[in-house]
C-alpha cells in the first residue's frame, strides 16, 4: 500500500470530523472491498436445527430464505388482494375512466367517448361502444396494462382489476427483495414487504383499476434495477483493486479514476421502466430526474471509495454520459412507443366529415397546425406535431385543474392520512347485500382508500429518523429511501391549489415501508448488542408491528366493502375528516 493511501485510510475526511459531534463513527476494521460491496450475513441455522433438521439441511433451508421468505410474504399479499376481487360489483370512483379507456384501447388503439349510461350497461353485461375519439389526460400504458385483464376475463370488475391486483402483489415481492439488498437483511426486507402487504392504501389501490398502482410498480422496479446496478458496478471496482502482501485490497487512484465499468444492462432496464412510468402518468418524469441525480451521487461515491483522487470529475467523464444515454433517451423512446396505437390508427378522411376512426387530435397538424411538409417527412413529422399539440393541452389541463371535489386533500395532510377517499358507499338494509338480518339499524358498506393509520403515523417518525441518518451519519441507504419519498411527495406542494387526492401517495408508500423497516432495525439494535438490549428492542419492535397488523385487520371491512352495522362503521371513523 502506498504512503498516501495509507495516510488517507488512517486520517478521516474533514466531514467525518465535523459529523462526530452528531454521532458519526467510521466503521472500524472494514476493508475497502467490504465498504464497496457489504457482504450478506451468513444466515443462521439455529432455528432449523431446533426443528430437527440436520446440519446440511439446516444450512440449505437457511440459505433458501432469501427467496422463500419474500415469496411467502407475496403469497400472503396476493391472497388478500385477489380474495373477492370482483366486489363491489360496480364501477367505483375513477374506474369510470380507466376501465373503459382500457377496453377501447385494446379494441381501437385509442380512447373513445362512451354514452352516459355506460356504467350500468357494462355491469349488465354489455360491452359495445362507438369509435368516436375522446380527449383524455393521461398517457396510455397504465390503461393498456389494465386492459390485459379485460382481454383475459372480460369487461367486468374482476377483469379490469386483475392486472392491478397482480402488480400490487408483485410489488410486495419486489419490495422484499429490494429491502433485503438495501439492508443486507432478509428479515428487514420481508418486514418492509409485509408492511406494504398490510397497508390499507396500497391494498385498496391494488383492488381498484386506477393508474397509480401501475405507476408505483414501474417506479419501484426501476429503483430495484438501479440498486442492483450499484452493487454490480461497485463489485467491479472492488475486484480491480490491488492487494498488499497480506492479501488485503487497498484504494487505488488508477482504479477509482480510470476504470471503465463496461456495459450496465440494469441501467437500461431502469430506463425502460422509468419510460413506462412516464407513459402511465407524467409524474413518472420526476422519478426519472430524482433517480438520475441519485445515480450520479452513487457513481461519485463509489469511485471515491475505490481511491479516486477526483471522484466527481471521473464520474462525470466515465459514468454520467452513459448513465444519461441509458435512462433519458431510453425513457423518451419508450414513452413515444407507448403511443403506437394512436399513431397507427390514422383513420379515414371524408370531405364532409373530416378525419374519422382515429385518435383525438391525431390529424391536428394536417387540419389546424398550419403548413405541413409533403411526402415522406409528412408521415413522420405530422403525427409528432399532432402529439405535441395534444400534450400541450394535457399539460394545461393537469396544471390548472381546480374543480372542487368532496375528497380532495392538501399534500400537507397525506402522511397523517387526514382525508381519505371514499371509492364506494351504500347503506343496505337488514338482510340485504350482506347486512345481518338481526341488525338494529341499516348497515354501511364502503371502500375507503385509507392508509393503515398506525403504519403511516409510524412512517412520519421513520422519515425523521432517516433524515438524521442521511444528514449526520452519511447513511446512503437512508438517502436512497428518502429520494423515493421526496420524488413522489414533494412535487405536489407546487400544486396545492390543484384538485389532488391522497391516493396519489401510493406511489411512495413502498419507500415509507422501507423507512419503517429501517427504523425497526434500529429499534432491534445493532449487531453485537447485548442480549438485554436485543430483548428490549424486540419487544418494542414486535409491539409496533403487531399493532400495525391489528390496525389493518380492524379496518378490513372498510377496505373490502363489507357490510357492517352503522355503529361499527361510526366507530371506525376516528376523525370527522374521514367521513
Secondary structure, 3 states (H helix, E strand, C coil): CCHHHHHHHHCCCHHHHHHHHHCCCCCCCCCHHHHHCCCCCCCCCHHHHHCCCCHHHHHHHHHHHHHHHHHHHHHHHHHHHHCCCCCCCCCCCCHHHHHHHHHHHHHHCCCECCCCCHHHHHHCCCCCCCCCECCCCCCCHHHHHHHHHHHHHCCCHHHHHHHHHHHHHHHHHHHHHHHHHHHCCHHHHHHHHHHHHCCHHHHHHCCCCCCHHHHHHHHHHHHHHHHHHHHHHHHHHHHHCCECCCCCECCCHHHHHHCCCCCCHHHHHHHHHHHHHHCCCCCHHHHHHHHHHHHHHHHHHHHHHHCCCCHHHHHHHHHHHHHHHHHHHHHHHHHHHCCHHHHHCCCEEECCCEEECCCCCCCHHHHCCCCCCCCHHHHHHHHHHHHHHHHHHHHHHHHHCCCCCCCCCCHHHCCCCCCCEEEEEECCCCCCCCCCCCCCCCEEEEEEECCCHHHHHHHHHHHHHHHHHHHHCCCHHHHHHHHHHHHHHHHHHHHCCCCCCHHHHHHHHHHHHHHHHHHHHHHHCCCCCCHHHHHHHHHHHHHHHHHHHHHHHHCHHHHHCCEEEHHHHHHHCCCHHHC
